[in-house]
Amino acid sequence: MQWQESGQFSHETTVVNESEAFELGETLRDRGTYFTRVSPTLDGTYEYEYAAGEGEIDATVRTQLVIRSVSDDEILWERTEELDNQTFEGVQPGETVTASFELDVPAVEQRIQAIEESLGSSTGQTEIRVEGSVVSTGTVEGRSIEADHTNTLSLTPSDSIYGVETDGVYTETHQSSTREPVDRSYGPLTEIAGPLLLLTGLLFGGLFGWLRIRGMIALSATERRTLDHRRKRAKFDDWITTGIERSVITRDTWIETGSLDGLVDIAIDTNNRVIEDPTGSIYYVVDDVVYTYTPDLDSNSKVSLEESPTTDRLAERTTRQAGEIFDLTAEGMGKRAGNTRKNGDGKRTKSVQKMHEGATHSRYRNASKTGDE
């Protein structure tokens, strides 16, 4: 549904001075030009109405005089004066409501002259306007509405005449829509399709996750390398420290090892720490030469230790090896101390080469000091 509102000016003047052209008391209506001496006062109205199937609104219709001076689209000065202000309640479709105005043209010209004299300048183009505005609120076609608009009548004095020009008929069409409840009906297939699809998705998602955990869906080679590296990184955490990048190290000789296990062995034998690049992309042992290990990892892999099908077996094996490692550590410390006393040359021995698995660096250093003494 739609409804339309409209507004327009009408104007007239009465002949108040005798002339050969017009009879005294004659009314001249809606002309483009009037003679100032014969009919100096312009009377008019601004009329408003709306068209709709049904409605009831309250409308405020207002007219005001605006005089101003403009130069290059800039308003130099402006004065306004309210001419009429009317409020109408319960206006029905097709009913016309108005606001009137009466304009003494010579008096307006004298007022402009006084303003210019007070400013000491007549700069700019003088404009004389009557503005008709409407604000309407209410209900149209079953919906609440609120609308407003402004229309203009321009007056141009020149010597013994003044011209009148309007913007014409203002019209605006509004769309009016209403919401109505609609009963929806579905066939048997439509009613069960949604729940069935949801249930199927949940079942397949759960099945995939269960198969992955149980090891029935194999990991890729890259994922397996990544998972293996993460296990070893966690295993040797006591031997590893995050440190400087490769570019900071200025040794001339570099030796690349094939595994993190081997690099930790070297750290134990040389009594050094394993240094991990902050990005986790390379590991170092810095001695007379630099020993490195670069893991082949998938940086985007989201596989976790918990997802491995052998996690439980690995945990059990790691626990068993931990006990063996500590036994080897104690035995190795004793042997290292004896060999140091026997040889007397201060050279490192590799009898504790495997003590890194589970032993801490501080424990190794303390054992070495005891042996050297």
Secondary structure as UniProt FT lines:
FT   STRAND          2..14
FT   TURN            24..25
FT   STRAND          27..29
FT   STRAND          33..35
FT   TURN            36..38
FT   STRAND          41..51
FT   STRAND          55..71
FT   TURN            72..73
FT   STRAND          74..91
FT   TURN            93..94
FT   STRAND          97..104
FT   HELIX           105..119
FT   STRAND          125..140
FT   TURN            141..142
FT   STRAND          143..158
FT   TURN            159..160
FT   STRAND          161..166
FT   STRAND          170..175
FT   HELIX           188..214
FT   HELIX           221..235
FT   HELIX           237..239
FT   STRAND          240..242
FT   HELIX           246..248
FT   STRAND          254..256
FT   HELIX           260..269
FT   TURN            270..271
FT   STRAND          274..276
FT   TURN            278..279
FT   STRAND          283..286
FT   STRAND          290..293
FT   TURN            299..300
FT   HELIX           305..307
FT   TURN            309..310
FT   HELIX           311..343
FT   TURN            351..358
FT   HELIX           361..372
//
